[in-house]
């Protein structure tokens, strides 16, 4: 494959090019509200498998989904508890990932056949616009080889992955702290990874939330 095209995020055809590549089952890179991400059409299993292969990511590590809006959870989650909407209204778009019971529409390759799925609405209008135009969630992981530091610029993505993907959208990302992760599939809800949104902020909405941990890995935030 020739080197990826680097296109500014404010180019008139940036979103069109991104959506066309994703619909064709390709993997692309773009800035998020934290680091650069690699993304595939979440409902195309072969595209998600390519995402894993490009990153050299172990198949047993599930990938999260980036959504255009909170209502998009209805398509990927099953039996959403009331707490889901409280958290979404308060903290989205933003650095909060919630773990939901997975809808059957989400391919097995996204979750490693787990019964749950991690989702987030990012605080980056470009990413939300791409997902909205695509009409599907973005299966996303950080734009780097597994085990190496995440990229925060288009040039760094080009150095490691530029000959393996067709398109890199060039724009700023914050390089911030990984998102807080709240598991809503358990009772009471559990904070399984601390992050920018504090336990106190979450407890203000969900008084019975507990601090906890388990083997859930969410690499892109």
Phi, psi and omega in degrees: 000135175293169181298149180298148168284136173255120185234128178301145183295339180264009175295144184302330183254015184300310182292319179300315181296318181296313182296319180298317179295317180295318179296333178277003178084016180267164177254136180233169178236144178205161177283145172243191179282359174235278182242178174290143180240151166261137184224147174226158174297117188293338183265007177248097185306322180294326178292319178294321177298322177295323177303313178299316183294318180298320182277348187059044185267132178303137185293342182274002177260111180296155175248147178279167177248134171261133187244155178283336184198167179296323182297339178294344175300332181298336180273341185243344181249158182235130178060053185296127178286163182300328181299332180304312185285328176299313181292319181296317181296325184276322193242358178250145355293145180163186190275053176233126173251134177243142178259124185239160169293134190279137171284152180293346179288339180282122183297151180303325184296334179291321189249003186056040179064014175291157179276001182232167181214143178263134183224154178206149169255109186284152178273058179214111187299327180298313182297316180296322181293319178298313180297321180296313180293326179292328183076025181203155175294162176255117171284119195223143173216165184295148188274075178200165173287146183305131178090358177250162182298142177298146177278145178239003176222158178297323180298321179291324175296317180300322182298322186259331188231003187297336179264010184238350181230156184273338191212133172235122175271130189258119178189173183284149169223155190278338182061037188276188180288145178302148185293154169291139180242126178241125178271115180258010177268356181244160178235120357286165177303151186230136173277109185262350170209124176288158180192203184299327177271121190278162176300325180294320179295319180291319181296335177296333178261324183234087187301333184267009179298145180236156171278134181203181177205156176195179186275057173253129181240125179236099192278337183245131189219000000 
